[in-house]
Amino acid sequence: MANNYILKIEGIPQQHAYNALSFGRQLDYRDKIAAFKASAKSLHFSCKRTTTAAGFRKFRELYKPTQWFLVDRDGPCYHDDSFEVWYR
């Protein structure tokens, strides 16, 4: 199962368009994502007993970010109660 990304970063296609790209095309944006992560704040956000998407909605309500990046690993073979998010 491929990772999905929840992202909104200037200069990178919107989330659904980015996730639809093949892995090779996503690599074209690797340096921009790395630069964003290096200059952005990051934190681990708890989403106990809920999905990453629901936890991310709560994160957006609390922190009001304008740009963000996180890996959505929800799926039948992955269980965790938090996610790491980079944001501005």
Residue, then its C-alpha position, 0 to 999 in steps of 0.5 A: m500500500a502506497n502512502n498518501y500525503i496530506l499537504k498544502i505547500e506553495g509550489i507543489p500540486q494540491q493534495h489529490a493531484y500530488n497523491a495521483l502522481s506516480f512515485g517517480r513524478q513525486l520525486d520531482y518535488r522531494d527537494k521542495i518538501a525537504a526544504f519546507k520540512a527543514s524550515a517549518k515547525s513540527l510536532h507529534f499530534s495525538c489522534k487516539r481512537t480516531t483516524t489520521a484525517a479526523g485528528f488532522r482536522k482537529f490539528r487545523e482547528l487548534y493551530k490554524p496553519t497555512q501550509w502543512f505536510l504529513v504522511d497518512r499511514d491509515g490502513p488495515c496494517y498500520h496502527d498508531d495513535s499519533f502523527e508527525v506534522w510539519y506546518r507554518 
